[in-house]
């Protein structure tokens, strides 16, 4: 097949080869291909692809792909895609993803979802649910957990079988089977700054600052400050102060001093300070303050105040008046007063007011008043007030003084001060404002504000401010002062500003601006200031300042200054300065500037290089 082009650079990528050209930088790489062009940097990589462009930074990644653009940040991810936009950054990502937006930080995560919103961030989560409301933050969690509430001055969160965090002025997080400032266990008890007391056990009891008391047992009873009474039998419970009454089935009941009530059974119900009510059965839910209504069937949800409507599938729900509400599936919870908080189930949690917070783990909980606190379970912990702390285990995390934070677990999350957020699945993430770029593989992570930072997993780390540093592990990454560069393993990636080029084979990498070059094979590497030369083992490569030449082993390649030529073995390719031509074996392609050369016959017939040479 012959294709003619005038000013259009064409990239053909066969299985094996790569070619670069004097005016038109061309890179062809094997199973994972890449091409860059002088004015328009282009990168194509195999299963997890990425392309960045001079004015428009673009990142394309594999199964969970992403693309970001200079003015309009865009993220595209695989099966469940995501797009971010300059004014309204939006990110929807695959199973474990999250997105934050310019004025409204938003985090969406798949099976365990959560969302935070500008004034009143709300998160509702499924089997282990939690709801917080305007003045009185309330959190209810799973079959094992008893309602834990956070209060206006004293934030309180009770989570999982083990962990609990209480905060007044001193943020405290307790997690373990044994310990106590707050002790939480199957039969737990917690005391708080003034007198808030929470007892949770198979038969639970909670005492609060003024005197709110809740006792829950198979046949339960509760007494409250004025006259609030809660009795919960195997089936039912009623509470009364002014007129609050709750009848609850087997599990749950909540009473509030003025009128806030939350009941969550297998089929949930919520009452709110003015009139907000949420009932969530297996199917349905309605909330009302002024007019906020949420109905969630197995699939759907609609909310209306002015006209905000959300329809979500089996898992999700959003309510909007002044209090944005997100209902998400099985696990997650977020509490918010002035402090935006996001809790997500097995892995992740992010809190946002002025402090971006990411919490990730199976059990953990983090609460924030004035002091940013992050607690993470078996692996990780990062605390941040004035001191930037980064703890990275198998699942990485990075925090930055101004507030850029990236945590990447199997389900990754990144939060950024202005709001650029990119979350990508198992492999990769890139964020761009001016130059913020994040790549997260199973091993790697890089965050950029003014200081380019690269973190890579078990082995390697590179930091960049004024000094360009490249570290390449099995899954490599390179960052450059003006041009952020990301190299990733089996499926390689190169980012270019003016002419930086990255070629990555299974082993190798080369970057060129003036002289930036990195080659990593098992064996060999050569770099030359004026004469860039790359030698690679089994498949060799040589580049020359005036005469660019690339030679590769079984499938060879040659480039020439005036006459760019690429010859590759089984699947051949030839490019020419005036007449760029690419021929490849089974499915051929040719590009021409001024004219077209029909030479398929030569290649198909196996014509020699000399016979074909111009």
Order of alpha helices (4+ residues) and beta strands (2+ residues): beta-beta-beta-beta-beta-beta-beta-beta-beta-beta-beta-beta-beta-beta-beta-beta-beta-beta-beta-beta-beta-beta-beta-beta-beta-beta-beta-beta-beta-beta-beta-beta-beta-beta-alpha-alpha
